[in-house]
Amino acid sequence: MLNCSFGKKAICWASFASMAFLLLSSAVFPAFAETGKAEIHAGDVVCFGTCDDACGFDGKWLVLDTEHTNTGEPGMFLVALNLISDEKGGSLLFRDIGDVSVSFADRGDAFAAEHPGSTDYRNSDIQIWCEGFAQSHLTQAEYGALLPTLKSDAGVAIPGFGIPIPGVSTGTVDFDPADEILNGDRLFLLSAEEITNPQYGFVDARSRVAQYKGTEEGYWLRSPHIPTFPLDVGFVFSFGAVMDFPVNGNFAFEMNSYARPACNLDSSKITDAEVLAVCGEKTIWRLSFQDGEHNDREYDTSLPIIGEVMDLTALLKKALVITACVLILLIVVIVVVIRKVLRKRRTKRMAEKKQEEGSIGGE
C-alpha cells in the first residue's frame, strides 16, 4: 500500500504508473526485461547449446544482424563462431559421391551428367547433418527458438583471383540460383552471397576466416557452382577466399572441410541474456529461452585470434608478374645469344670468303 500525502498524490501516481509499466513490460516482453535488446549488437557473440569437444562445438554464435533474419523478416541472424566437424572430429562432406576426382582437366562432367543434382543443397549430406546437429546439441527450447527458414537464392558472381584461370575465363567465381534452397530449415549453411555481404561484417578475406579447434580451416557454403565445374559448390578456404570445391572434397590436393552452420533466431523467445564477458568491442552473452530451464551452462569466453591472412590473389598476381618478367628476360637473353651466334657465323663466313678471295688472287 502506497502511503502518500494529498500534495504528493500526483508524484505517487506517476511512480505507481512507472512501476506498473515495468511489471507489464517484464510480463509481455520477458526476453530482455533486464538487459534490453538494444544492448546486443551485430558482431557480439551469444552462447546457447550443449558444448561438444569431440566435434569442436563450443556453443558460441556470431551475431550477424540483430533486427532481421537472412530473409529480411524480424529476428536475429546468427552463424557459428567456430567450425564444427563430424562426431568423431573428422571432415564433413557436402555430399558423398565416392572417390570421384575433379581437376582442371577432368571436371567431372560425365559423373555429373549421370548423377544430376549432385550439387543440390536439399537432401545433401551436409543439409541432413545440420538438422541432426540441431536436434542433438540444442535443448527443445533452444531448437524451438530457431525460426524455420524459407528462402531462394539468386545467382551471384564472386570476385575470384581477378585474372583468368582454367575454367574461369572471367576471373570471377559464379554460382547458380537455387529455388527454395531453404525450405523450413532451422540450421543451415551460409550462401556465397551472405559470406561476402559487408552488412554482415564480411568485408574481406580475414573477416571470413574461421577456426576449427584453434586452427584456420575451410568450410562449405550452400551455393551450387555454375556448370563449368558441375560437381563444385561454394567453399571458404582457410585464408578466407571464397571459391568452389568438389562436393566430396576430392581435388588435386587434400584439405579438411567443416561446417559453419547459421540460423535465424526468434528474439521474442529469449527470456534472459546474461553478459559473460566483454572482449574489446564484443560482448559475450548467455541466452535462455522460453519454455525451457534457465541456461546455466558454462561457456568458454575466449575469442579466436586471427593473424595475418595470406592474400592469394596478390600472391598470384605477383607470381604472374615475376613469371612474365622472367620470360621477358629469358627472351631477351635468347635473342642476344642468337644475335651473337649469328654475328660470329657472319664474321666467320666473311673471313672465310676473304681467305678464299686471297687464295684465288694469289694464284
C-alpha positions in Angstrom: 0.0 0.0 0.0 1.4 3.4 -1.0 1.4 5.9 1.8 1.0 9.3 0.0 0.0 12.7 1.3 -2.5 14.7 -0.8 0.1 17.1 -2.0 2.2 14.2 -3.4 -0.5 12.2 -5.0 0.5 13.2 -8.5 4.1 12.2 -7.9 3.0 8.9 -6.3 0.6 8.1 -9.1 3.4 8.7 -11.6 5.6 6.4 -9.6 2.9 3.8 -9.5 2.3 4.1 -13.2 6.1 3.6 -13.8 6.2 0.5 -11.6 3.1 -0.9 -13.3 4.7 -0.3 -16.8 7.9 -2.1 -15.7 5.9 -5.0 -14.4 3.8 -5.2 -17.5 6.9 -4.9 -19.7 8.5 -7.8 -17.9 5.4 -9.9 -18.4 4.8 -9.0 -22.0 8.5 -8.8 -23.1 10.3 -11.3 -20.9 13.1 -11.7 -23.5 15.0 -8.6 -22.5 13.4 -7.3 -19.3 16.7 -6.9 -17.6 19.3 -6.3 -20.4 17.4 -4.6 -23.2 17.5 -5.8 -26.7 19.4 -2.8 -27.9 22.5 -3.9 -25.9 23.1 -6.9 -28.2 24.9 -5.6 -31.3 26.0 -7.2 -34.6 29.4 -8.6 -34.0 28.6 -9.7 -30.5 28.7 -13.4 -29.5 25.7 -15.2 -28.0 26.0 -18.6 -26.3 23.5 -21.4 -26.2 23.5 -25.1 -27.0 25.4 -28.1 -25.5 29.2 -27.9 -26.0 30.8 -30.9 -27.5 34.6 -31.2 -27.5 34.6 -34.1 -29.9 33.2 -32.1 -32.8 34.5 -28.7 -31.7 31.2 -27.1 -30.9 31.6 -24.5 -28.2 28.1 -23.1 -28.1 29.2 -19.7 -29.4 27.3 -17.9 -32.2 28.4 -14.7 -34.0 25.6 -12.2 -34.3 25.3 -11.0 -38.0 22.1 -9.0 -37.7 20.1 -8.2 -34.5 16.9 -7.0 -36.2 16.4 -9.2 -39.3 16.8 -12.7 -40.4 18.6 -13.6 -43.7 15.2 -13.2 -45.4 14.6 -9.7 -44.0 11.9 -10.7 -41.5 12.1 -9.8 -37.8 14.6 -11.9 -35.9 18.3 -12.3 -35.4 20.7 -13.8 -37.9 23.5 -15.9 -36.4 26.3 -18.1 -37.6 28.6 -20.4 -35.6 31.6 -18.5 -34.4 33.9 -21.6 -34.9 33.9 -24.6 -37.2 32.3 -27.9 -36.4 33.3 -31.4 -37.5 31.6 -34.8 -37.5 31.0 -36.6 -34.2 34.5 -38.1 -34.4 36.4 -34.9 -35.2 36.7 -35.7 -38.9 36.0 -33.7 -42.0 32.4 -33.2 -43.2 31.5 -33.7 -46.9 28.9 -31.7 -48.7 27.8 -34.9 -50.5 29.5 -38.3 -50.5 29.8 -39.3 -54.2 32.6 -41.8 -53.7 36.1 -41.4 -55.0 35.3 -39.3 -58.0 38.2 -36.9 -58.5 37.9 -33.4 -60.0 40.7 -31.4 -61.7 41.1 -28.7 -64.3 41.5 -31.4 -67.0 38.5 -33.5 -65.8 35.9 -31.5 -64.0 33.5 -34.5 -63.5 31.2 -33.7 -66.4 30.5 -37.4 -67.1 29.6 -38.2 -63.5 27.5 -35.0 -63.1 25.5 -36.0 -66.3 24.8 -39.5 -64.8 24.1 -38.1 -61.4 22.1 -34.9 -61.7 21.6 -32.9 -58.5 25.0 -33.7 -57.0 25.4 -30.1 -56.0 21.9 -29.6 -54.7 21.9 -28.5 -51.0 18.5 -30.0 -50.5 18.9 -33.6 -49.2 22.7 -33.3 -49.3 24.7 -34.9 -46.6 25.6 -31.6 -45.1 22.0 -30.4 -45.0 20.9 -33.6 -43.3 23.8 -33.2 -40.8 22.6 -29.6 -40.0 19.2 -30.9 -38.9 20.7 -33.8 -36.9 23.2 -31.5 -35.2 20.5 -29.0 -34.2 18.4 -31.7 -32.6 21.3 -33.4 -30.8 23.1 -30.3 -29.5 20.2 -27.9 -28.7 17.6 -28.3 -26.0 14.0 -28.4 -27.0 13.5 -24.8 -26.0 16.6 -23.7 -28.0 15.6 -25.7 -31.0 12.1 -24.2 -30.8 13.6 -20.7 -30.8 15.1 -21.2 -34.2 12.9 -19.9 -37.0 12.1 -22.3 -39.9 13.6 -20.5 -42.9 12.1 -20.4 -46.4 14.5 -18.9 -49.0 15.5 -18.9 -52.6 19.0 -17.8 -53.6 19.7 -15.6 -56.6 22.8 -16.3 -58.8 25.9 -14.4 -57.8 29.4 -13.8 -59.2 32.1 -13.5 -56.6 35.4 -11.8 -57.4 38.0 -14.6 -57.8 41.7 -14.1 -58.4 40.9 -11.2 -60.7 42.7 -12.9 -63.6 41.5 -15.7 -65.9 42.5 -19.3 -64.8 41.5 -22.6 -66.4 37.7 -22.9 -66.4 37.3 -19.3 -65.0 37.8 -17.1 -68.0 36.1 -14.1 -66.5 38.2 -14.0 -63.3 35.1 -14.5 -61.2 33.6 -17.4 -59.3 30.0 -17.8 -60.5 27.2 -19.5 -58.6 23.8 -20.7 -59.9 20.5 -19.5 -58.5 18.6 -22.1 -56.4 14.8 -22.0 -55.8 13.6 -22.9 -52.3 17.1 -23.9 -51.3 16.0 -23.4 -47.7 12.6 -25.0 -47.1 11.8 -24.9 -43.4 15.5 -25.3 -42.3 16.3 -24.3 -38.8 20.0 -24.8 -39.1 21.7 -24.3 -42.5 24.9 -23.2 -44.3 25.6 -19.7 -45.4 25.4 -18.8 -49.1 28.1 -17.3 -51.3 26.2 -14.0 -51.2 25.8 -14.0 -47.4 29.5 -14.8 -46.7 30.6 -11.8 -48.9 27.9 -9.4 -47.6 29.6 -6.4 -45.9 26.4 -5.8 -44.0 27.0 -9.0 -42.1 30.6 -7.9 -41.3 32.2 -10.0 -44.1 34.3 -7.1 -45.6 37.4 -9.0 -46.5 39.1 -12.4 -46.5 40.2 -12.0 -42.9 36.7 -11.5 -41.7 35.6 -14.8 -43.3 38.4 -16.9 -41.7 37.1 -19.4 -39.2 38.9 -21.9 -37.0 38.5 -25.5 -36.0 39.9 -26.1 -32.5 42.2 -23.1 -32.9 43.4 -23.8 -36.5 42.2 -22.0 -39.6 40.3 -24.4 -41.9 37.9 -24.4 -44.8 34.1 -24.7 -44.7 31.2 -25.3 -47.0 28.6 -23.0 -48.4 25.2 -24.0 -49.7 25.6 -22.3 -53.2 26.0 -24.6 -56.3 28.7 -23.5 -58.8 27.7 -22.9 -62.5 28.1 -25.9 -64.8 31.8 -25.1 -65.8 32.6 -27.1 -62.7 29.4 -29.3 -62.3 30.5 -31.1 -59.1 31.6 -27.9 -57.2 29.8 -25.9 -54.6 30.8 -22.8 -52.7 33.7 -23.1 -50.2 35.6 -20.7 -48.0 39.3 -21.6 -47.9 41.3 -21.4 -44.7 42.7 -18.0 -45.8 39.2 -16.6 -46.3 39.0 -16.7 -50.1 35.5 -17.7 -51.4 35.9 -20.2 -54.2 34.4 -23.5 -55.1 35.3 -27.1 -54.3 34.1 -30.6 -55.2 31.2 -31.8 -53.1 33.3 -34.8 -51.9 36.4 -32.7 -51.3 38.4 -34.8 -53.8 40.6 -32.4 -55.9 44.2 -32.4 -56.9 45.1 -31.7 -53.2 43.5 -32.7 -49.9 42.2 -30.4 -47.3 40.0 -30.6 -44.3 36.4 -29.4 -44.7 34.0 -28.4 -41.9 30.6 -26.8 -41.3 29.8 -23.3 -40.1 26.1 -23.5 -39.6 23.8 -20.5 -39.4 20.3 -19.9 -38.1 17.6 -17.3 -37.6 16.6 -16.7 -34.0 13.1 -15.7 -32.8 14.1 -12.8 -30.4 10.8 -12.9 -28.7 11.6 -16.3 -27.2 14.7 -15.1 -25.4 13.9 -14.9 -21.7 17.3 -13.9 -20.4 20.5 -12.5 -21.8 23.4 -12.5 -19.3 26.8 -10.9 -20.0 29.5 -13.4 -19.6 32.4 -11.2 -20.7 33.4 -8.1 -22.6 36.3 -8.6 -25.1 37.2 -5.3 -26.7 34.2 -4.2 -28.8 32.5 -7.6 -28.5 30.2 -8.6 -25.7 29.6 -12.3 -25.0 26.1 -13.2 -23.8 24.5 -16.4 -22.5 20.9 -16.8 -23.6 18.0 -18.6 -22.0 14.7 -19.3 -23.9 11.0 -19.5 -23.3 9.6 -22.9 -22.3 13.0 -24.1 -21.1 15.1 -24.0 -18.0 17.4 -21.2 -17.2 20.7 -21.7 -19.1 23.4 -22.1 -16.5 25.9 -24.0 -18.7 29.5 -22.9 -18.7 30.9 -21.5 -22.0 34.5 -20.6 -22.9 34.5 -16.9 -23.4 37.8 -16.7 -25.3 37.6 -15.5 -28.9 39.6 -16.8 -31.9 42.8 -14.9 -32.7 43.1 -14.5 -36.4 46.6 -13.5 -37.5 47.8 -12.3 -40.9 45.9 -13.8 -43.7 47.5 -14.8 -47.0 46.3 -12.7 -49.9 46.3 -15.4 -52.5 45.1 -13.0 -55.2 48.0 -10.6 -54.6 50.5 -13.5 -54.4 49.2 -15.0 -57.7 49.3 -11.7 -59.4 52.8 -11.1 -58.1 53.9 -14.6 -59.2 52.5 -13.9 -62.7 54.3 -10.6 -62.9 57.5 -12.3 -61.8 56.9 -15.1 -64.3 56.3 -12.6 -67.1 59.4 -10.6 -66.2 61.5 -13.9 -66.1 60.0 -14.9 -69.5 60.8 -11.5 -71.0 64.3 -11.6 -69.6 64.7 -15.1 -70.9 63.5 -14.0 -74.4 66.0 -11.1 -74.3 68.8 -13.4 -73.3 67.9 -15.8 -76.1 67.7 -13.0 -78.7 71.1 -11.7 -77.6 72.6 -15.1 -77.7 71.2 -15.8 -81.1 72.4 -12.4 -82.4 75.9 -13.2 -81.1 75.9 -16.6 -82.7 74.7 -15.2 -86.0 77.3 -12.4 -85.8 80.0 -14.9 -85.2 78.8 -17.0 -88.1 78.7 -14.0 -90.3 82.2 -12.9 -89.3 83.4 -16.4 -89.8 81.9 -16.6 -93.3 83.3 -13.2 -94.2 86.7 -14.3 -93.0 86.5 -17.5 -95.0 85.3 -15.6 -98.1 88.3 -13.1 -97.8 90.6 -16.1 -97.4 89.2 -17.7 -100.5 89.4 -14.5 -102.5 93.0 -14.1 -101.3 93.8 -17.6 -102.4 92.3 -17.0 -105.8 94.2 -13.7 -106.2 97.5 -15.3 -105.3 97.0 -17.9 -108.0 
